[in-house]
Amino acid sequence: MKSTAGIHSLIALVATLAVACSDEGSGTGTAPVGGGGRSGGEFAGSCDNAPAGFCNEFTGSGYTAAKTQSDCEALGANIQYLPGRCPTDGRVGTCVVYAGKASESYYRYYA
């Protein structure tokens, strides 16, 4: 069973930010489900929290790979740093936070 405390905290945080979301299955929503933030598709990496059902891609130009990896590892054993994008298998939705800004990131959600 997945821990709901972390998910509820994340939902509360995301609800307070300027966020655009999309449903991966239906194509509805207001945000693109790919890319963002940097030219050429470069980005700093991702923090994958598979047990909680979400992954965060750090696409904004203000992030570095070294800092993103350090921050992911500091979050605990359930968080895995990925030098690439979040997994696509089982993805059910995406929210973009601070689109087009140096702090842009994509939250990817899984069933």
VOMARVEX-364044 format. One record per residue (C-alpha): residue number from 1; residue in one letter; chain; x, y, z. Coordinates in Angstrom, 2 decimals. Layout:
NUM,a,A,X,Y,Z .
...
***
This chain:
1,m,A,0.00,0.00,0.00 .
2,k,A,1.35,3.42,-0.91 .
3,s,A,1.89,6.03,1.78 .
4,t,A,-0.73,8.73,1.39 .
5,a,A,0.92,11.29,3.68 .
6,g,A,3.56,12.19,1.09 .
7,i,A,1.01,12.34,-1.70 .
8,h,A,-1.29,14.63,0.31 .
9,s,A,1.62,16.95,1.11 .
10,l,A,2.60,17.09,-2.55 .
11,i,A,-0.98,17.80,-3.63 .
12,a,A,-1.25,20.66,-1.13 .
13,l,A,2.01,22.15,-2.37 .
14,v,A,1.08,21.86,-6.03 .
15,a,A,-2.36,23.35,-5.38 .
16,t,A,-0.75,26.54,-4.07 .
17,l,A,1.52,27.04,-7.09 .
18,a,A,0.77,28.22,-10.60 .
19,v,A,0.19,24.81,-12.14 .
20,a,A,-1.13,23.44,-15.40 .
21,c,A,-1.97,19.75,-15.67 .
22,s,A,-2.92,17.21,-18.29 .
23,d,A,-4.41,13.75,-18.32 .
24,e,A,-2.02,11.40,-20.15 .
25,g,A,-4.82,9.12,-21.30 .
26,s,A,-7.33,11.56,-22.79 .
27,g,A,-5.15,14.38,-24.04 .
28,t,A,-7.20,16.88,-22.04 .
29,g,A,-5.71,19.61,-19.90 .
30,t,A,-3.82,22.82,-20.30 .
31,a,A,-0.16,21.81,-20.26 .
32,p,A,2.05,19.98,-22.69 .
33,v,A,3.21,16.63,-21.37 .
34,g,A,6.79,16.85,-22.64 .
35,g,A,9.88,19.01,-22.67 .
36,g,A,10.12,22.53,-21.43 .
37,g,A,12.43,25.05,-19.88 .
38,r,A,15.66,24.61,-21.83 .
39,s,A,16.65,24.65,-25.44 .
40,g,A,17.63,21.41,-27.11 .
41,g,A,15.75,19.26,-24.58 .
42,e,A,18.57,19.45,-22.01 .
43,f,A,17.63,19.25,-18.37 .
44,a,A,19.10,18.60,-14.94 .
45,g,A,17.54,15.19,-14.36 .
46,s,A,14.64,13.72,-12.43 .
47,c,A,13.77,12.56,-8.91 .
48,d,A,11.71,9.37,-9.08 .
49,n,A,9.58,8.41,-6.07 .
50,a,A,8.11,5.19,-7.47 .
51,p,A,6.64,3.99,-4.13 .
52,a,A,4.58,7.20,-3.88 .
53,g,A,3.59,7.18,-7.57 .
54,f,A,5.26,10.34,-8.81 .
55,c,A,8.44,11.60,-10.46 .
56,n,A,9.67,15.19,-10.87 .
57,e,A,11.62,16.33,-13.97 .
58,f,A,13.73,19.45,-13.40 .
59,t,A,13.59,21.16,-16.78 .
60,g,A,14.22,24.80,-15.87 .
61,s,A,17.50,26.49,-16.74 .
62,g,A,18.09,27.30,-13.05 .
63,y,A,18.73,23.65,-12.17 .
64,t,A,22.03,21.79,-12.51 .
65,a,A,22.51,18.03,-12.72 .
66,a,A,24.85,18.00,-9.71 .
67,k,A,22.45,19.94,-7.47 .
68,t,A,19.43,17.95,-8.63 .
69,q,A,21.20,14.65,-7.93 .
70,s,A,22.32,15.87,-4.49 .
71,d,A,18.81,17.08,-3.63 .
72,c,A,17.20,13.81,-4.78 .
73,e,A,19.61,11.69,-2.75 .
74,a,A,19.03,13.86,0.35 .
75,l,A,15.28,13.12,0.22 .
76,g,A,15.75,9.50,1.30 .
77,a,A,15.96,5.91,0.17 .
78,n,A,12.64,5.96,-1.75 .
79,i,A,13.86,8.70,-4.09 .
80,q,A,16.05,7.76,-7.04 .
81,y,A,17.95,10.31,-9.14 .
82,l,A,17.53,9.73,-12.87 .
83,p,A,19.87,11.51,-15.30 .
84,g,A,17.12,11.19,-17.90 .
85,r,A,13.40,11.81,-18.06 .
86,c,A,10.83,10.17,-15.80 .
87,p,A,9.46,6.78,-16.89 .
88,t,A,6.51,6.75,-19.28 .
89,d,A,5.09,3.30,-18.40 .
90,g,A,2.02,3.63,-16.20 .
91,r,A,1.96,7.43,-16.36 .
92,v,A,-1.53,8.84,-15.88 .
93,g,A,-0.96,12.59,-15.65 .
94,t,A,1.45,15.50,-15.67 .
95,c,A,1.53,18.94,-14.06 .
96,v,A,3.97,21.67,-15.01 .
97,v,A,5.05,24.15,-12.35 .
98,y,A,6.47,27.58,-13.29 .
99,a,A,6.27,26.93,-17.02 .
100,g,A,8.90,28.80,-19.02 .
101,k,A,10.78,29.99,-15.94 .
102,a,A,14.20,29.03,-14.59 .
103,s,A,12.46,26.96,-11.89 .
104,e,A,10.22,25.01,-14.29 .
105,s,A,9.56,21.38,-13.42 .
106,y,A,7.17,18.63,-14.45 .
107,y,A,5.43,16.39,-11.92 .
108,r,A,4.62,13.02,-13.49 .
109,y,A,2.00,10.81,-11.81 .
110,y,A,1.57,7.03,-12.06 .
111,a,A,-1.22,4.53,-11.39 .
***
